Amino acid sequence: MEILKIAQEWARSEVFSTRFFIIFAILFLAGSAGFWQLGKTELAKAYIIPLLVAGVLLMTIGLGLFFTNKARITQFEKAYNQDTTTFAVSEVERAESTLKEYITVFKVVPMIIIVAALIIIFVNAPTWRAIGVTTIAMMMVILLVDGLAHARIEAYHKQLIILVKQNGN
């Protein structure tokens, strides 16, 4: 029962965390609307589309993860009640594969930030500067939320390993 409890606790934490993607998406969309309504300079107008795209992407990520993790809470209970051992083993495997995916995220996102920074430095067009700045801002949000999610799943994985060993599964 302890395995089910920590699995559901982890899923609830993920549901809470994904709300930050949604909050930042709303901020990006509001920024886009603000620049659309109030932007007078060429650079201000250049931010409209990049902020809109970033807002839509963050909203898509946030809503997708929100509903996926929300559904997991009840799925965990069903899977646990069907076969406790299989549930525990599958959760350990899922946590391990997710941890491996984060290694890629933490390598790719900084590279994207570097490319965006180089665009800001070497390209003088307002549209490209706005794209660079918006990309950096969006990637920082992703790093912030995913950094916390990575720490959570790492702790969750360790708890699962300990519980699986204790239960002899």
PyMOL commands that set and color helices and strands:
alter all, ss='L'
color gray80, all
select helices_A, chain A and resi 2-38+42-46+48-82+84-122+126-167
alter helices_A, ss='H'
color red, helices_A
deselect
rebuild
show_as cartoon
